[in-house]
Amino acid sequence: MSGEVIGPTRNVPARRRPWVISYEYLGTLLVVLDMLALFAAALVSLTSSTLFTVAGVDEPGGFAAIAAIPIALAIPLLSLAGAYHPDAAARPGSVGRHLVPIWTGALIFLWILVHGLKIAHTLDLRGLALFAVAGPGLLLLQRYACSRAARRALDIGQIRFRRVFTITESQDSGGEAGLFEQPDAASVCWLNPLDAGSRDRLIARIRASGAEEIRLVCRGRSLGECRELLDALRKVPLPVRLVADPIQAELLKCPITRSGGSFAFEIQRPPLNAAERALKRCFDCVMAVIIGFLLFPLLAFVAILIRFTSPGPVLFRQTRNGFNGHPFEIYKFRTMTVQEDGAAVVQARPGDSRITPLGRFLRRSSIDELPQLINVLKGEMSLIGPRPHAMIHDRDFSLQIADYAMRHHVKPGITGWAQVNGFRGETRTEEAIARRVEFDLRYIERWSFWLDLWIMVQTVRALIVAKNAY
């Protein structure tokens, strides 16, 4: 549990420690406490349900067996999400981010199971509904209590860290070794080219230190150059961990794939895998059809108004870059007296005389973007994604922002993460462009189905406020 996770500790008087727990066992303790919290929630839910039910209530054993199904699913999935890393004892908020979708999925599985087995009529559905709410609530309360207890235990020395023997590359590290010391750390040995005698003395120092782990800081050198040292460390039955430099850390975060008879690091991967692309595409098609059907009277009415209030076509078409930089023709309701495309496109700005009176309302309400549902159904756009820009603006922005082209790693969207965070309309400065791109890339890196749903909800709020739309 690092200091940056726990935060600064208070100076407290020395006292006798009634018990001490090893830091590495905190994860196991969290598993046990989470299971107890969830089963306690099941018992409370069943007890509460009996207060409103005269007969037909499940026996505690039967109810517990049913409740154990979502628990048995949620605990391993939370473990895969990192909820049982020892550091999680001090970060209860990080668990909530994963708990909601995991718990929802576990409950859906339970619902499918009980209806598939046709035993729903034999269950206390009121009690299960209470358990569905009480389970995650009690678990989070327990996690916050654990966080307070963990901080207190650290203050009074009831959490014991492993004794670590750190080997660094050279004294030129600038005192960097102190970053790796723990409260019970052994002395640090500076690593230089070692002869046989020096290696033997190093092994003797490690044994005499009582260390439980060896950390090797091999900054700026390949592991191949440290091979003799690694071979020498085999004489000590202790785990050896590499403290990676930034370049090594980036590689180690990458998935490893087989390339012929060797292994390769996947430095860059598609933001969405095949299953995620299929899920996003299905969601786009279904929602585009539903939204188009519900809003068809409005779309027809707007088209008639445009036709009779200003000369020109109903739809405005412009070439823009889509997925992987492939150009496509975007559709919008015409809101201006001009049809700019190609090398001369001027962004709309406040008080722009080119905007028609009706167009001003359509742009402020974003109704002018609704014809892009056609682009979604054609597969050229998605409901959620980075907003596409005119071709000439794409070229100019890519010269100003180094990572701008990464926006094309997913399909452009009708709305996006940047738009719901206030980055709509004209981009006058390089800083405004950079901030919009920053939010677009953050969306691509963190994409999930739940994030798309959240952006749709936030889009409704953004339309009501209607900032930077003109």
N, C-alpha and C positions, 0 to 999 in steps of 0.2 A: 504494500500500500504506500504509494509515493507521497511525498510531502505536498505536491501540487494537487493531489486528489483530496487529501484530508484537510489541508490548510495548516496554518501555523498552530502549534500547540502551546498551551499555557504552561508557565512555570508553577509547579505544585510541590508542596513539601514531600520529602521522601517518606514513604510508608511501606509497610509490609504488603506484598502482593498475595492475596489469598489464592488466586489462581492465575495461570498464564496460558494463553492460547497462541498457537503458532499461526502466523499470517496466512500461510498456505492452506490452512484448514477452514478459513472463513467461508470459502465457496461452498464446501460441504455443509457447513452450519446453515448457510442461507437456504440450501435445498431442503433441509429438514424443517426449518422454520416456515418456509413457504408452503410445504405440504401440510404442516400442522395448521397454518392459517386457513388454508382452503378447506380442510376437513372441519375445522371449527366453524367456518362459514356455513358449511352444509348442515351441521348440527343446529346452529342458530336458526337457519332457514326452516328446517323441519319443525323445530320447537315453535317458531313463530306461526307457522302454518296451522299447527294444531289448535291455536287459539281461535281460529276462524272456521275450523272444520269439525263437524260433529262426528262423522264416521268416514271410513275409507282412507285413512291416512296411512302412508307407508310405514312399515316397521323401520326402526333406525338402521338395522343392518342392510335391508334392501335399498333404502334411500342412499346410504353411504356407498353401496356398490354401484349405483347409477352415477352418483356424483364423482366416483373415482375415475370414470371414463374421461371426462374433459380434463381432470387433474393429470391423469397419466399422459395425455397428449400435450398439455400446456407446459409441464415442467421440462421435458426434453427439448421442446422448441425454444423455450426461454433460455435454456442452457446453450443452444446453438447460437442464440442472439447475444451471448456474452453476459447474461444476467447473473451468472454465478461465478464470474471472475472475482477474486478477493477484493479488488478495488470497488466492485459494485456495492459493497457494504456501506460505502460512504457516498454513493450516488444514487439515491432511491428514485430520483426523477428520471434517470435513464431507463429504468425498468418499465415505467408507465408508457413510454413511447412504443415498446414492443408488446406490452401486455394486452392492449386493446385489440389489435388485429389477431393476435394469437388466441386470446380467450374467445373472441367472436367466432373464429374458425372452429375451435374445439366444440363450442355450443351448437354450431351448425351441423357438425359431424354427429353429435349426440342426437339432435333432432331427426336427422336422416336415419340413424340407427334404430331409434325407438319406433319410428313410423314404419320402417322397413320390416321390423319384427312384429309389428302390430301389437305393441304392448303399451302404447301411450295411454289407453283408458285405465290401465292398472296403476299409473304413477300419480303422485301428488304434484300436479302441474303448477299449483300455486307455490309450493315449496321450491320447485325447480326454478321458477321465475325469480323468487327471492334469492336463491343461491346464485343465479346468473349475475345479479347485481352485487350481492354481498361478497362473493368470492374475490373479485379484483379489488373491491373497496377495502376489505380486511387485510388483503395481502399488501396493499400499498401502505396502510397504516402501520403494519408490522415492519415494513422496510424503513419507514421514517423513524420508528422507534429503534431499529437496529443501527441506523446511521448515528443517532445521538449516543447510543451505547458504545459504538465503535470509536467515536471520537473521544469519549470519556476514557475508554480502556487504553487508547493510545497515550492520552495525557498521563495516566498513572502507571504506564508500563506493563499493562496486562496483555498487550499484543506483542509477541516476540517475532522479530524478523530473523531470517536466516543469516548466519555468520558468513560473510562474503569475502573472499580473497580476490582482489581486483588486480589484474595485470594489464598495464597500459604500455603503449608503444615506446614512448620516450619521455624525457623530462620536458620536451618542447611542447607538451600538451597544455601548458599554461595553468597548471593546477586543476585541470579538468577532472582528474581522478576523484576529487571530492564530490562530484556529482553522483558518483556511484556508491558512496559509502552509506551504509545503513547504521542504525544505532549500535549494533553489535558487530560492526565490520572489523575484519582483521586489517593489518598493515598493508599498504599498497606497495607493490614491487614494480619498479620501472623496468620495462622491457628493452633490452639492448641485444645486439647479436651475442648469443650465449654460447660459450664453449661447454664441454662436458662437465667440468667442475662447477660452472655457474648454474647449469641446469640442475645438478644434484643439490646444490645449496638452496635453489628455489624450491625444489620438491620438499626439502627438509623444513623450510620455512612454512610451507603450506600445511604440512602435517602438524607442526608445532602450534599453528594458529588455532587449530580446532575448527577450521572452516567447514561449512556444509555445502558450499558452492564456489565455483571459480568463474569469474567473469573476465573475458578477454576483450580488450579494447584495441582493435587492430585497425586504427585509422590510417587511411592513405596507403595501405599495403594490402596485397592479395592474401588470401588464406594460404595459397601455395607457398608464400614466403615464410609463413608461420608454421609450416609443416613439422619442422624439427621440434618446435616447442609443443605442438599438439601431440606428437608422438611421446614426448617426455611426460606430458600430463596423464597419459594412460596408466602410469604407475600409481596414480592416486585414484581411489574409487569414489570420485566425486563428480557431479554433473558439471560440465563446462559449457558456459553460455557466451555467445558472441554478442557484444554490444555494437550494433551496426551503426556505421556512419550514414549520413543522409542518402548517399547513392545506394549503399547496400540495403537500407531500409525501404527505399522505393522498389527495389527488385524483389525483396522478400515479401512485399505486399501483393505482388503479382501472382496470378495462378500459374502453376507449372504444367506444361504439356509435353508430350513425347514428340520428338521430331526425329524420325528414323530410329536409330539405336541410341540416341542421346536425349537429353532433356532441354527444354527451352522455356524461358520466361515470356509470358504473354504481356508485353509492355503496354499494348493498347488493344482493347476489345470493343466490340460494338456495345453501345450503352444499353441496348435491350437484346436479350437472347431471343431465340425463335418463339418460345412459349410466351414471353412478355410481349413481343410484337403481335402475336396472334390475339392475345387478350386485349391489347390496346386497340387493335383494328376492329374486333367484335364490338367493343364498347363504343367506338366512334360511329360505326354503322348503325347500331341500335339507337343510340342517342340522337344521331342526325335525323333518322327517320321519324322518331317521336317528336323532336323539336320542330322539324319541318311540317309535320301533320298538324300539330297544335297551333303553329303560327302561320299556317297557310293563308287564312283570311287577312291577317295583318300584312303579309308579304304582298298579296294581290292588291290590297288597298294602297300600299306605299307605291307600288309600281304604277298604278293609275294616277296617283298624285304627281309623281315625277314626270309622267308623260304629258300631263296637261298644264304643269306650272312652269316648265322651262324647255327650250328646244334641245333635242339631242336624244341619244338612246337611254333606255331605262337602266341598263347595266353598264358599269365602267369595267373595262378589262385592261390588265397591265401584266407584263411579263416579269416574273420574280423567280428567284432561285429557291428550289425545294431541297428535298433530301439528297444528300451527296452532291449538292451543287447543280442538280438537273433543273433546267428552267421549266416553268409551267405558267399558264395564264390564270391569274386570280380574278374572281368575280366580286364586285361590290355594287351596291346601288349608287348611281351617279349622284354626286353631291356638289360638283363644280361645273363651271361653264367651259372647262378645258378638258382635254383627254390626253394628258402628258404621258409619254412612255419613251424608252430609249435613253439617249444621252443627255436629255434636258428634262429633269424632273425636279420641281421646287416643292419642298415640303410645305404643308399647310401651317399657317401661323395665326395667332390671334388677330381678328379684324381683317382676315384675308378677303379681298374683294371678289376673288374667283368663286367663293362658296355661295351657293344659292340660299335663299331664306329657308326653304325646306331642308336643304342639305345641312344647314347649321344644326337643325334639330336632330336630323338623322345621325350626324357625326357625334353629337353630344350624348345621345342615347345608345350609340353603337349599333343601331338598327341597320346602318349601311353595310355592316360586316356579315349580315345573315345570309346573303347569297353564297357565302363561302361554304355553306353546308353542301353545295353541289361539289365543290373541290374535295370535301371530306369524303363524299360518297364515291367520287372518282379515284380516291386513293392518293391524291396529290397533297392533301393536308390532313391534319389531325385536329380534333377539337381543342386539345391542349398541346402547346409547344411554343418554341420561340416564334415571335411574329416575323413574317417575311418582309424584307425591304425591297424597294425598287432596285433594279440591276445596277444602276449607276451609284446608288448609295451603298450597296453591298461592296462594290469595288473600292469606294472611298473609305468606308469603315474598316475594311480588311487591311488597308495600308496604315491605319492609325492604331488598331488593336491587334496585338500579336495572335491571340487565341480566337479571333472573330470567326474564322472558318469552322471551328468546332461546333458552332450553332447548327451546321448542316448535318450533324451526326444523327439527328432525328427529323421527322417531318415537321414543317412549320405548323403553327396552330392558329385557331381563331382567337384564342386567349392564351395567356401564359403566366408563368411565375413572376416575370418582370412587370407585366401589366397590373396584376392584382396588388403589387407592392408600390404602385404609383408611377411607374415608368412608362407612360403613354405619351402619344403625341410627338411633337417635334423634338429632335435631338440637336440642340444648337452647339453644344460644347463637347470636346473630347471626353471630359469627365462624365457627362450624361450618357454618352455612348458606352463608355467603359462600365458604368454601373449597370446599364441594361444588359450588356453582354455577361457581366458577372452573375446576375440573377439567372440568365438563360443557361449558362454553363452549370450553375449550381443545380438547376432543375434536371439537366441531362445526367449529372453524376448521381443524383439521389432519386431518380425516377422510381415511382411505385404506383400501383393502382390507387392506393389510398391518397397519395399526393394529388393525383389527377382529380379525384372526387373533391378534395379539399379546395383545389384551385377553382373548380366549378362553383362551389359554395361562395368562395371569396369573390368570384366574378360578379355574382348578383349584388354583393355589397358594393363593389367598385362601380357598378353601373348606376347605383342609387346616388353615390357621392359624385361620380363623373368628373374627376379631376383631370386636368391636362388634356381634355378632349375638346377639339374645336375644328 
